[in-house]
Each structure stands twice: as C-alpha cells, then as structure tokens.
Amino acid sequence: MSALYATARGLYRAATMLAGPAVTIYLRRRLSRGKEDAARFQERFGQASRPRPPGPLVWLHAASIGEAFSVLRLIDKLLADRPRLHVLITTGTVSSAQLLADRLPPRAIHQYVPVDRMAWVRPFLDHWRPGAALWVESEIWPNLIGETTARGIPMLLVNARMSPKSFASWCAWPSIAKALFGGFARCLAPDEAEADRLRALGARDVCVTGNLKNAAEPLPAAPEALATLREAIGARPVWVAASTHDGEEAFVAEAHKQVAARRPDLLTILAPRHPPRGSDIAAQLRADGLAVTQRSTGDIITSTTAIYLADTLGELGLLYRAAPIAFIGGSLVPRGGQNMLEPARLDAAIIAGPHVENFRTIADAMDAGDAWLRVRDGATLADAVERLLADGVLRERLIMAAQRVAATQDDVLDRVAREIAAFLPDTEAPHARP
C-alpha cells in the first residue's frame, strides 16, 4: 500500500465519519422528496431488513436501474447452476428497487446499499457475510471496497466500464487508482479499449467478455397496460422518441409537424430520459402549438392528441412494443446515445443520430448489418419517420437486421458466468469483521 493511498484512505474515512450527522440530514431530505424508501430507510444505515439465509451467498452491487436490469439474467443463471446459492443484490435508488421487486427470482434478495461510512458498512457486511462480491460497472465506494477486501472476500468488477473521461480523472491519482482497482481479483471489461484503460490503472487479471447489458432480457411490459395503450392508439400511425435528452424534444416536435402535415392523424410518443422534466417538456410543446397528453398525470390519448408524453419510469418495454418505429435519444445531442438492442429485441425499426459513443460496438455492428437509419436533425428525423411509415418492406428489413445483431450478443452471459465461476462460494462464508 502506497503512503499516498494510506493517507488518502485515512482522510476519507475520517471525513465520512465526521460527516455522519450531515449525511443523515441529507438522506432525510431525500426521504421527504420520495427519493428514499420510507419502509426500508434503515438499510441505508447498514441495518438489514431481512434475515440472512443459510448457506452460500454471493453479493452483487448495481448502482441503479440500468445496471440492475442488466444482471437479472446473470442472477437467474447463477441460481439455476447452483441450487444452494442465494444472491443478495444491492442498489441505491427507489426505482431500481421497484423494478427488482417484480423481477427477482426465489433465493434472490434486494437491499439498499449502505452509505459509505464505516459505521454503516461494517454491520452490513457482518450480517450478510457474502462469499464473493460482484461490483457491476464502475461505481466505486472506498470504504465498502476496503472493508470487503480486509475481510478476505473476493471481489470482481463485472461489466467494468472505464470511459476516457473517467480514465483521465483516475490518472491524476495513480497510486489511489492502483490500490482500489488492484483490489479486485478479476475485472471483466466490455471491450479491449476499456480493458487497456483498466490495466493501465493497476487492475489485475483483466479479461474481455463483452457488455453484459447487451445480453439483457427484453424489456418488460404488463400485458394489460399494453392492450390498453394499443387500443388507445388504434389505427393511427405511431412512432416513439425514446430516452430523449434536453435539446432533443425540439427536434422531435419539428419532425412531428413535418410528418403530420402529410399524416394528420400521426401520434408521436415521447419518453424523456429523465421523467421529472416532463412538466417542462409539456409546457414547451404546448407553447409550440402541439396538443400534449401527459402519461404521468393519468391523461388518456384522445383523437386530438399529437404528442403522448410518457414521462414515467421503466416503461420503454411497453412503448417499444406499441410503436413499430423508435428514435433512440441521446444521439442528436452529444450524450453518447442509448442501447439500440432494447428496441431491436422488441420489433421496432431503429433511428438514431450521430452521437452513439456509449454503444460504439453495437452501433458499428448495426452499421455493418445495415440495421438502422442515421439522422442529424429534425428535418432528417422527419424524413426517416416518413420513410418507415410509408415503406413496410424497409421497416421489416431493418427490424430483422437489428434482431440478427442482437442475437450475436447472447453468448456474453455465458462468458461472464464462466469467468466468475471459480470465485463463487460453495459453502457459507465465515468472513467476520477483521
């Protein structure tokens, strides 16, 4: 351990210890705004709300809803392959807990991750005594990592993301990065570029398995909700603009107006990436002369609705099933795009802008397979939507091509499972407080 890291760790532990009262106040303010779970608030302080089941237990930590969804198939596989194993999955958001409440199989338990103070980390680990810890992507909590390592619990970094921006930040603190990333027994990277960045930071035993998110199961949708939405849409031509970011709603509005000039009954479904922006977006669209129906307020689609604003969480599976054409947001503004495999698995033809850096491997595969339409602004977005509405053969060709690309990602799950197998516990781990 370098002197710099030892000093930094000591300062961080001292700071988090002294900040206890302030952190508690902050959490209570979040609770008052509905951003913490009132029924399970004690979990944020390391106090378990469920007993530990007997036998071997592996702990997965996934930061929020996207990471949690990406590991659902991995959890299913681990439990199917090991009949005595239990899985504990921790996340930090209410939305991810709501998702997991309906999706976790038997022998899998959700808890909120404790805030990163030693006084709260230690009782969490004392209670659950995991035989191994799988950290998903790149959320790093120094106290939790340090205490897990000190107890001899093997840790693996799964789907280990390391963007160029994050890499540059870590490079400013090389000894700290080496101590933290070197604490993982194995790192599973989505691609060679991220693997090289992890190795440069001191991670050991780095291997490339592909992106676990690319092997996620199709997004869910309640059958009753889907039937209701399809009935409301009826025979109207419809498309969805999904996961839009600030600045993209103007492009969507422009596209809607251009297409609606030829198709007056057009319905555009708009699902912002951050639903709390819904009221502001609705006001902007109405100021632009568009009739908006807002899902979060319980409004229903009528014959005069131009934009159906789906400002709710976790419903993209519903929307992709209801619309045969999907524009993927975060791509007309420099936000790196979103996962094109999600609509591909749900029979939607894909449109996206030029900014797809976050999913470059998949975008390249889609390019090679001629599986999507690329646009650059509202006018070209309108042209793409009109082409796909008018040409069913083109729409079906894009859908089938995108499905072929999605099918190539299914073996990622098996590769990840093979790489972590040697670290999973066969018996109950006796790991105690050091």
N, C-alpha and C positions, 0 to 999 in steps of 0.2 A: 504494500500500500504506500503510495507516494505521500510525502509530507503535505503537499498541497491538498490532496484529496482528503487526508485525515483532518486537516484544518477546516476545509470546506464542509465536510460531513458534520464535524463538531458544531460549527456555526449554524448549519441548517437545523440540526437537532435542537440547539438552544433556542433558535428563533421560533421554531414550531412549538416548542414547549411554552415559551413566554407568550406566544400569540393565542394560546388556548381560549381565553375569555373573548378576544376579538373574533376568533373563528366561530365560537358558539353563537355570538350575536349575529354574525353573517349568515350562519345556517338557519337561525330562527327567522331572519328576514326573508330568506329564500322560502322557508316553510309558509310564511304568511302570504307569499305570492304564488303558492301552489307548485313551486319548483322542487320541493322535498315532499316525501311521503309521510304524512302525519301518523299513520298507523304503524310505521316501521322506522320512525325517526331515530330510535336508539341504535340502529345498525350503523349509522354514520359515526357513532362513537365507539364502534368495535363490539357492541353488545348484540350477540346473536339472538334472533327471534325464533330459531328452530333448533332442535337438538341435533347433535352430530350423529349420523347413522353409523352403525358398527361396520367394521371392515375397511378396505382400502378406499381412499378418496383423493381425487385429483381436483385441483382448483384452477379455473380459467378466469382471467380478468379481461373484460372487454369494456372499453371506455363508455360507449353509448350505443344507440340503436343500430347503427350500421355494422359495427363490429360484432354486436351481439347476434344479429341476424346471420352474419357470415359464418358463425361457428355452430349453428344449430345442427347442420348435417354431420359435423365432426363429433358433436356430443352424441348424436344417435349412433354413430359408428363405434365410438369408444364403448358405449354401454352394451351394444349388441355383441361386440367382440369379447367383453369381459363381464360375465353375469354377476360377479360380486362387487364390481366397481360402482361407486357413487361419484357424481360430479357436482361440484359447487361452482356456480358462475356468479361473478360479481360485476356490477356496472354502477355508474354514478348518476344516472338520470331516471326520472319517473317514467318517461316514455319507453325506455328500454325495459323497465320492469313490467310495464303493461304488456308489451309485446311478448315477453318471456312467460308471463303468467298463463297465456293461452297456448304456448307452443312447447314448453319444456316437457320431456317425457318423464315417466316414473324413474326414480333414482337420480333425478337432477333437481338441484335446489338453487334458488336465486337469493342472493343477499346484496344489499348495497355495500359498496366498498367503503371501508372506514377512511375518514380524512387522515392525511399523512402526518399524524403525531404519534410518537412512540407510546404515549399513554393509551391510545386507541388502537394502534396497530397490534400491540402485544396481546391484549385479550382476544382479539380476532383470531390470531394465529394459535393462541393457547386453546381456544375452543375447537377450531376446525382441524388442526393438525394434518394438513394436506401432505400426501406422499410425494407430490410433484406440483409445480406451479407453471401454468402456461399463460404468458402475457401476450395479448393479441395486439398486433401493430406496434405502436411506439409510445404509448403513454407511460412515462417514467416517474415513479414516486420513490425518491431516495430512501426514506425511512422504511417503507414497506419492502423494497428490494433488499436493503441492507439487513433487516431483521430476518427475512426469509433465508437469505444466504447464511447468516450466522447460525441458523438452526439446522443447517445441512440439508435443506430441502432443495432438490434440483429444480432449477428454473430454465424454461425455454422461451425464447421470443418467437412467436408464431406470426406469420404474415408480416415480418419485420419491415415496416416502411421506414425509409430514410430519404426524404426529398433533398434535392440540392440545397434548398434554403436551410433546412434543419441541419444538414451536414456542415454547412458553413458556420452555423452557430455553435455546434459542438466542437468544431476545430479550434475555436478560440479557447477551449478548456480541455486540452488533450488528455491530461492525466486524470481529470474527473470523468471524462468520457470513457477512457480505458477501464477505470475501476468499475463503472456502472455496467457498461456493455460486456466487459470481460467477466462479469458475474454470472452471465447466462451460460449454461452448459452447452447449448446449441441454439443457433439462430437460423430460422427458416425464412429466406428472403423471397419476394415475389419475382425478382429478375436479377440478372447479373450486375446491372448498374448499381442497384441498391445493395446487393451483396458486397460489391467492392467498397462502397462507402462504409458499410458496417465493419469490414475488415480493417479499413484504414483507421477507424476509431477504436480498435482494440478488441472487437468481438472475436470470439474463437469458435471454431467448428461451425462455420457459416456454409449453408448449402441452399441451392435454389430449388424451390418446389412449385413455383407459380403462385398466383394470387388466390388465396382461399375464397375471397369474395366472388371470384369468377366461377366457383363450383357451388355457390349457394343455391338452395332450392328455389323454385319460382315464388315470387312474392304472393302472399295470401290474399284472399278476398272472401268475405262472407257471402254465401250463395244468395241469401235473402236480399242483402244490400245490392248485389249485382243485378238481380232480377228487377229490383225497384228502379235502379239507375237506367237500365236498358229500356224499361217501359217508359220512363220519363223522356228519354232521347227519342224513342220511336224510330221513324224512318228518316230522321234528319241526318244530313251529312255531318260528321263529327271528327274532331282531332283533339289531341291533348298536348299541351305545352307543359312538360313536367320538370319539377325541380328548378324553376327559374330563379335567377338572382336579380338584385336591384339593377335596373337598366334594361333588362330583357323584356319586361312587360310591355314597354313601348313598342318593341319590335313585334311582339305577339299581337298587340292591338292594331298595328299597321297591317300586318298580314291578314288579320280577321277582316278588316274593312275591305281590303282589295279582293279577297276571295268572296266575301258576302255581296260584293257588287254584282257578281255573276251567279251566286248561290244565296239568295236572300234568307233561306232557312238554315244557313250554316250555324252550328253550335261549336264554340271553342271552349274546351275545358282547360282551365289554367290552375296549375298546382304549384304554388311558390315553394322554394326550398325551405324557407323559414315562415311557417304559418302565422306567427304573430304579426307579420307585415300585412296580413290580409285586409284589415280595415283601410290602411293607407292605399293599398293597391286598388281596392274597390272605389275609393274616392277619386283616384287618378283616372280610372277607366270611365267612371260616370262623367267626370269633367270632360272627357274626350268624346262624350256623346254615346257611349255604349251602355246597353241595358245589362246589368250585372245581377246575378243571383249568387248569394254567398252561402256556401255549404255550412260553415261553422255556426251560422245563426239559425240553421234549420230551414232556410228558404228552399222552396222546391222549384224545379225548372218549369217554366211556362213557355208558351208558344212565342213570346216576345223576348225571351232570354237570349242574349247574344253571347255573353261570357258566363260560364259556370265556374265560379271561383272556389276551387276545392282547397280551402285554407285549413286543412286538417292534417293530422299526423298519421303516418303508417297506412295510407290508402292507395299508394301507387299501384298495387296489385289489382285493386278494383278498377282504377282508371285505365290502366293499360288493357284490361280485358274488355272495357266498354268502348274503346276507341281504336280503330284499325291503323291509325297514324299517330306517331309520337315524336314530337320535337324534344330533344334532351337538353335541358338547361345548363347553365354554367359554361356554355360553349360559344355564345355570341358576345360574351364579356370575358375578360381574362381571369376566369375562376377555375380552369382546368377540366371542366366537364363533369359528367356523372356516368354511372355504369350503364353502358349500352346493352349489356347482356340481359338486364332485367326486362326491358320491353321485348327483346329478341325471344325470350322464353315464353312470352305471352301473346305471340302472334300479332305484333304491331310493327309496321314498317317504320324505319328509323330515319330521322332528320337530325342533323347537328351542325353546329358552327365549327370554326377552325380551332377553338381552344379546347383541346382534348388531352392535355398533357398528363392529367392524373390517371388516364386509362390508355396511355400511348400504345401498349402492346395489343390491346383489344382493338383500338382504332386502326392500327396497322393491319390486323387480321381482317377487319371489316373492309378496309380498302382493298386488300388482296382478293377478297371474295366478292367485291362489288355489291356490298350488302347494306349500303346507306347512301343518303343524299346529303351533300355538304352545302351549307348556305353561309352567307356572310352578313345579311342584314334583313330588315323587314320585307323588302321587295322580293329578294330571292327566297325567303321563307314562304311568302305567299305563293310564288311560282311552284315551289316544291309541294306544298299542300294541295294546290290545284291539280298538279300532275298526278298525284297519288289518288286523289278523289276521282279523277276522270278515268284513270287507266288501271283497271283491276288486275290486268296481267302484270304490269310493272310492280304494283303493290304486292302481289303474291310472290313474285320473283325475289323482291327484297326481303320479304318475310322468311322465305325458305333459305335464302343465302345466309341471313343472320342466324337462323336456327342451326345451320351447319357449323358456323363459327362457335356458337355456344356449346355445341356438343363436343368440340375439341377440348373444352376446359374441364370435363367431368372427371378426368383422372387426377386432377390436383388433390382432391380429397384423399385418394389412396396414397399419394406420395407423402402428404403431410402425416397421415396416420403411421406410415412405415418409419418416418424419421423420428417420431416421438415415442414409438413403442417401447424402446429399451429403457426409457426413463419413467414409465408409468408404474405405480405401486401394485404389488401383488398381495400385500398384507397391510394391515392398519399401521400407519407410520407412528412411531413413538416420539416424534420430534417435540421437544419441550423447550421452554424458554432457556436460552444459554446463560 
